Amino acid sequence: MTKEIIYKYKWPLLFSTLYFLAFCLYFISIRDFEFLWYIVMMIFFFGLVLGTIKYTKLTNTTIWGLSIWGLLHMAGGSLPVGDSVLYAWKIFPLLDRGGEFYILKFDQVVHAFGFAVATLVMFEIISPRWRGSKGLLSFVIFLSGMGLGALNEIVEFAAVLVFPATGVGGYFNTGLDLVFNAVGATLMALGLYLWKK
């Protein structure tokens, strides 16, 4: 990573580094190895984004979006709310069938936001090289955002296999995560389509 890239993205990089360090220390202090796993994964993906940024040319806005998404994820798994953590916070009872089937939770909002940002990333990578119609581009970036959402669920599944106790949740949680990934990807793809028109 060159000095020019560091300078261009210095504020989101500084912001991300500070909260990564703070949450690393916190998770080590409470011996929460599940979230240390997520931090390792996030560092890997942030490294991948920054290592390829001279080719992808992501905007500062998109890097800020990724950084804020990371912060929401770390906060969601650690900040106490009632007898659980922020991720489990039930914001509003739009649909409540008991157990894990509850809409709207903080976790779902973070999934929608995060995969809207992931869809924006794919737009910024694909659109400069795109020669087809804007409608097809919107569909491709939607599918790309959904693919990244599926990859996220595989990472969560890996955590379930590696760690004896996780806060990942079961079948309904995975299904709702995918639904809210789709909500975020759809809103971003549609918004970019309308903006480009």
N, C-alpha and C positions, 0 to 999 in steps of 0.2 A: 504494500500500500504506500503510495507516494505522499510526499508532504502536501502536495496540492489537494489530494483527496482528503487527507486528515483535516486540512484547513477548511475545505468546503463543508465538511460534515462535522465540524468540531463540536458544535453544541449538542446534537443528538448523541454523538459518541461519548462526550463527557457525561451527559445525563444517564446514558445506559450503563457506563462503567461504574458510576457512583451507586446506582441502585443494585447492580449485579453484586458489587462488593458487599453492600449492606445486607442483602438477602443471603449471600453465601455465608457470611458470619453468623447471621441469625439461624439459618438451617443447620449449620454445624453445631451451634450452641445448644439447639434442642434435639440434635441427632435425628433430623428428618432427612433420611437418605433418599427418599422418593423424590423430594423436590430438588435435592442436589443433582439427581439424575436429569431432571428437567432443565436445570441451569446448564449442565454439560451440553445437552441437546441444543439449548438456545444459543450458547456460545458457538457451537459448531455451525448453526445456521446463520448467525450474525457474521461469523468469519467467512462463510461461503458468500454471503451477500456483499461484504466489503472486499473480499478477494476478487470478485468478478465485476466490481462496480465500474471499472474503466471500460468494460464492454457493454454492460447493461445501461449505464448512465442514468441510474435512478435519481429522481429529484429529491431535494431536501425534504419536501412534504412527505414523500413516501417513506424515507428513512425515519422521519419523526413518527409516522404512523406505526412502523415496525417497533420502534423504541417504546412508544406508549403501550402497544399491545403486550410487549414483554413485561412492562411494569404492572399492567392489569393482571397478567397471569401470575406473577410472583406475589402480588398483594392478595389475589384471590385465594391462593393456597396457604396463606400465613396469617392474615389479619383476622383476629377473632371477632365473630358476630354471634351473640347469644352463646349457645353451647356448641357451636361449630365454627366454620371459617367463612370468609366473605363469599367464596364460590357457592356456598349453599344458601346464601341469603335469598329469600323469596321476596322479590320486589313487589309483585302484584299478582293476585290470583285470576289470571285470564282463563286458565284451564287447570283444574285440580282433580285428578282421579286417584289421589292417594299415592303413597310411596314415592318413587322416583319420577312419576309422571305428573310434573307440575310445570306450568308455564305462567309466569315469567320469573326466572332466576338470574342472578348476576352472571353465573357461568354461561348462560345462553346469550346474554348481551355481549359478553367478551368473545364468544365464538362468532357471532354475527359481525362484530367490529373487526376481529382479527382476519376473518376470511374475506371481508370487504377489502382490507388492506392487501391481503395476499393476491386478490384479483387485480387490484391496482398495480401491484408489482408485475404481474404477468402482462398487463396492458402495456406498461412502460417498456418491457422487454420485447414484446411481439410487435406492437404497432409500428415502430419505425421500419420494420422489415416486411410489413404486411402489404400485399398488393391486391387483395380481394375486397369484397364489399364490407361496409361498416357493420351491417347486420351479422354477417358471418364472423367477423372479428369479435363482436360482442359475445356470440355463442362460444367461440373458442376460448376467450378469456374466462367466461363463466365455467366451462368445463375444466380449465386449468386451475381455477380457484377451488373447485370441488375436489380435484385430484390432490391438491395440497391439503385439503381438509381430511381426505381419506388417509393421507400419510400421517397427519397428526393423530388420528385414531389408532394407527398402527404403533406409533410411539407410546401412546397411552396403554395399549395392549401389552407392549413389551414391558412396561413398568409393572403391570399386573403379574406378569410371569416371573419377573426378577425379584420383586419385593413382596414379603409376606402379607403386608397390610397396606392398602392404598386408598386414596379418596376418590378413585376414578369413577366408581359406580358400575352399574350393571347394564343390561340390554337396553332398557328404556333410556338411560343416560346417553349411551352411545348413539341410539337412534335420534334423540333430541339434539345431540351435538351436531349430527350430520344435517338435520333439518335447519338448524340455525346457521351452520356453515353455508347452506344453500341460500338462506335468506340474505346473508351478507354478500355472497357472490352475485346473486341476482340483482340486488339493489345497486351494487357498484357497476356491474356490466350494463344495466339499463341506464344508470346515470351517465356513464361515459358515452353510451350510444347517443343519448339525447343531447349531451354537451357537444359531441363531435358533429351532430347534425346542425 
